[in-house]
Amino acid sequence: MRREPIILGIVLAVMVSLLSVPAVIPAEVEWTIGGQFGLKAPSSDICASADGKWLYILSAGEIAIYSFAEDKIVNRIVIDKAFDRMIYVKEKNALVVTSRSGNTVQIIQLEVAHKFSFSGLPYKGSKRAPITIAVFSDYQ
């Protein structure tokens, strides 16, 4: 029995099957609006934090900080109205804003401050103490 006709038949079958599959398979993109909010002034630049939790929106005189988790603007940083461009520097966790008209660069170092609620928890000392020291002794 000769092998050439069998191998030729297999090669032809593979070629026909490859040609019958379309080169581009059309797909649709599904999307929804995740949030929408108003600004005090038109935005001139926008960037996101490296972890994707925050969106920084530069407009005249301020940087609005939008939290994706809370779906709202959670803070505003007041800056000079001349700043018109902005980038996020991941390695420094900082925003760099620049002004073309004022030839100025400003670096804004970012730090996240966490708020804790101590209501209903046991305490020692006066409730009016100027500081609170929290000990997480059972935290592992």
Secondary structure, DSSP 8 states (H G I E B T S, - for coil): --SHHHHHHHHHHHHHHHHHS-SS---------------SS-EEEEEE-TTSSEEEEEETTEEEEEETTTTEEEEEEE--TT--EEEEEGGGTEEEEEETTTTEEEEEE---------TTS---S-TT-S------TT--
